[in-house]
């Protein structure tokens, strides 16, 4: 005959295993991070209606130029990718960084499977000379909406 404490221990172990297995079966699908290739980059000055503004840093405001970066995003999966963060380095004509200590430049809300065009707006201090140099661009997003 088994002791009541041993029987209770076996019951609790079985209940714990049942809870673990049940929680795995009811867990939501994981939102996998998908790498997006960025290519064919170019840029142009913003049209006047969206191009006015200033760069603000540490409470100081200075004149800025607005640029639209254009490119292609390649989604290698068969699923739409959402909220793809764009990373890259932007330098002025003297190879000085346009955005100090910042490589996240923006977001592509929706990247369908295959190749699609995207556009990104950036502001650059007016005293930084052009042409701009665009390097190491990439993006990464998720198979489901992350931001609401």
C-alpha positions as CSV (number, residue, x, y, z in Angstrom):
1,X,0.0,0.0,0.0
2,X,1.3,3.4,-1.0
3,X,1.5,6.3,1.5
4,X,-0.9,9.2,1.1
5,X,2.0,11.7,0.6
6,X,3.5,9.6,-2.3
7,X,0.1,9.4,-3.9
8,X,-0.5,13.1,-3.5
9,X,3.0,13.8,-5.1
10,X,2.2,11.6,-8.1
11,X,-1.2,13.4,-8.6
12,X,0.5,16.9,-8.4
13,X,3.2,15.8,-10.9
14,X,0.5,14.5,-13.3
15,X,-1.5,17.7,-13.0
16,X,1.6,19.8,-13.6
17,X,2.4,17.9,-16.8
18,X,-1.2,18.2,-18.0
19,X,-1.0,22.0,-17.5
20,X,2.3,22.3,-19.3
21,X,1.0,20.3,-22.3
22,X,-2.3,22.2,-22.4
23,X,-0.5,25.6,-22.4
24,X,1.7,24.6,-25.3
25,X,-1.3,23.5,-27.4
26,X,-3.0,26.8,-26.7
27,X,0.0,29.1,-27.2
28,X,-0.3,31.7,-30.0
29,X,1.8,31.4,-33.1
30,X,5.2,32.8,-32.8
31,X,5.9,36.0,-34.7
32,X,9.2,35.2,-36.5
33,X,11.6,37.9,-37.3
34,X,12.1,38.0,-41.1
35,X,15.1,39.6,-42.7
36,X,14.3,41.9,-45.6
37,X,17.0,42.7,-48.3
38,X,17.2,46.4,-49.2
39,X,18.6,47.3,-52.7
40,X,18.5,49.9,-55.5
41,X,18.8,52.9,-53.1
42,X,18.5,56.4,-54.3
43,X,17.4,59.7,-52.8
44,X,15.9,63.1,-53.8
45,X,15.0,66.3,-52.1
46,X,11.5,66.3,-50.6
47,X,8.8,68.3,-52.4
48,X,8.3,71.7,-50.8
49,X,4.9,70.8,-49.2
50,X,6.6,68.1,-47.0
51,X,10.1,69.3,-46.9
52,X,10.0,72.1,-44.4
53,X,11.4,71.5,-40.9
54,X,14.4,71.5,-38.6
55,X,16.7,69.1,-36.9
56,X,16.4,69.4,-33.1
57,X,19.1,68.1,-30.8
58,X,19.6,68.9,-27.1
59,X,17.0,71.7,-27.2
60,X,18.7,73.5,-30.1
61,X,17.0,73.9,-33.4
62,X,18.9,74.2,-36.7
63,X,17.7,74.4,-40.3
64,X,17.4,71.0,-42.1
65,X,17.0,69.6,-45.5
66,X,14.4,66.9,-46.2
67,X,15.2,63.9,-48.3
68,X,13.2,60.9,-49.6
69,X,15.1,57.7,-49.8
70,X,13.8,55.2,-52.4
71,X,14.6,51.6,-52.7
72,X,13.4,48.1,-53.1
73,X,12.6,45.7,-50.3
74,X,12.8,41.9,-51.0
75,X,10.7,39.6,-48.8
76,X,12.0,36.1,-49.4
77,X,9.0,34.4,-47.6
78,X,5.6,33.6,-48.9
79,X,4.0,35.7,-46.2
80,X,3.5,39.4,-45.8
81,X,5.9,41.0,-43.3
82,X,4.7,43.8,-41.1
83,X,6.4,46.6,-39.2
84,X,9.8,46.1,-40.8
85,X,12.4,48.4,-39.2
86,X,14.8,49.9,-41.7
87,X,18.5,50.1,-40.6
88,X,21.3,51.8,-42.4
89,X,24.1,54.4,-42.3
90,X,23.8,57.8,-44.0
91,X,26.8,60.0,-44.4
92,X,27.3,63.4,-45.9
93,X,29.8,64.1,-48.8
94,X,32.7,64.3,-46.2
95,X,31.7,60.9,-44.8
96,X,30.4,62.4,-41.6
97,X,27.4,60.6,-40.1
98,X,24.1,62.4,-40.8
99,X,22.4,60.8,-37.8
100,X,24.8,60.4,-34.9
101,X,24.6,57.1,-33.0
102,X,21.4,56.1,-34.8
103,X,21.1,53.3,-37.4
104,X,17.3,52.7,-37.2
105,X,16.0,55.1,-39.9
106,X,12.3,54.3,-40.1
107,X,9.7,51.6,-40.8
108,X,8.0,49.9,-43.7
109,X,4.5,49.0,-42.5
110,X,3.8,46.2,-44.9
111,X,6.2,44.2,-47.2
112,X,4.4,41.7,-49.4
113,X,6.2,38.6,-50.7
114,X,8.7,39.3,-53.4
115,X,10.1,42.7,-54.4
116,X,8.4,45.9,-53.6
117,X,9.2,49.6,-53.6
118,X,9.5,51.7,-50.5
119,X,10.1,55.3,-49.5
120,X,11.6,56.8,-46.4
121,X,11.8,60.4,-45.3
122,X,14.8,61.7,-43.4
123,X,15.9,65.2,-42.2
124,X,19.6,66.2,-42.5
125,X,21.1,69.3,-41.0
126,X,21.4,72.0,-43.7
127,X,25.1,72.5,-43.0
128,X,26.0,68.9,-44.0
129,X,27.1,68.8,-47.7
130,X,25.6,66.5,-50.3
131,X,25.7,64.1,-52.1
132,X,24.6,61.7,-49.3
133,X,26.2,58.3,-49.0
134,X,23.8,55.4,-48.2
135,X,25.4,52.2,-46.8
136,X,24.5,49.0,-45.1
137,X,20.8,49.2,-45.5
138,X,18.7,46.3,-44.3
139,X,15.3,45.7,-42.7
140,X,13.7,43.2,-40.4
141,X,10.0,42.6,-39.6
142,X,7.4,40.2,-38.4
143,X,4.9,37.8,-39.9
144,X,2.1,39.4,-37.9
145,X,1.3,42.9,-36.6
146,X,3.5,43.9,-33.6
147,X,2.6,47.6,-33.2
148,X,-1.1,48.5,-32.8
